[in-house]
């Protein structure tokens, strides 16, 4: 069974702490994504990566960085956590492609709920 | 800017009835549209994709329509069951890139 695994389901951190959220996929996917999900706002893209060591900013990259040293692993880093980064963080992966039969289906992890006090 | 709108109000229906959820988009001409299901505290799970040249797609009790003129997709669950209670998300590929954009989702409650 295909899988995207996020290292922590629940985290509580203090303001100013450095936070690492890890994501591993076992599907040999090229593309990986980090979203955050907040009530009423839906999923918003923070960063994505289309290859090892390659990354691009999403819609809300401020306060975040990412690392992709290996194809299967994509890490989200909060350099100095703030209370407005309290959220559900979702990692996803997919393979690129055009036309049928590629669906662009995103495979998500279970999420990491981060609380910053 | 590109926008997706889903009804933010929860939808409450009786078991056995058909649930219909709406997804509207603006400033888009997407090649396809996706629907995902999300249970509380879990990640979204892909359900269906419909392409721009398809009017309708079915999968078991699910039916999706895609009207590119109205810029709207309808998601139907027939013979609904309490186990169908979840949040349903509409998603579109952003023009020119790898990114997928999501609506905020509609919460569905199916009462026994």
Interface residues (C-beta under 8 A of the other chain):
Chain A: X4 X31 X33 X35 X40 X41 X42 X43 X45 X48 X50 X58 X90 X92 X96 X100 X103 X104 X105 X106 X107 X108 X109 X110 X111 X113
Chain B: X4 X8 X32 X34 X36 X41 X42 X43 X44 X45 X46 X49 X51 X89 X91 X93 X98 X99 X100 X101 X102 X103 X104 X105
